[in-house]
Amino acid sequence: MLRSIAILALIALAAAWYAASTEAQLPVVAEAAASDKFPFVVVESFDAKYEGDTPGHLGRHGGLGDRVPRVALGDAVYRGDGDAAKIVGKVTNLKWTRGQGALDIEFDPADMTRIEIGETVWLKLAAE
């Protein structure tokens, strides 16, 4: 009985955490749904994963819903909006979690471009 209560409490806690984290992402998700722009947050930076590798960054975000991302290796990663949008990197790895509507993006920075953890960058979801 006590074990069942503890399990239910953990499930309720996990559901509350998920709801809170989803609400915090709503403005970015709304922006992604309104255009072919897919904003995501940089969550990891690394110097090199393997010998001979280059520095890179990892970003992830949900909010795709039923939309199918049309992105590929080598696509540009941008920072800024409108005429101020600047290419800050190039996609080197993609992982689409279709059931969750999420996309993990690994990218190499453009030469001499500073990318910070927590920074929001974006890519185009549809090929031109």
Secondary structure, DSSP 8 states (H G I E B T S, - for coil): -HHHHHHHHHHHHHHHHHHHHHHHTHHHHHHHHHSSEEEEEEEEEES-SSTT---EEEEEE---TT------TT-EEEESSGGG-EEEEEEEEEEEEGGGTEEEEEEEE-TT----TT-EEEEESS--
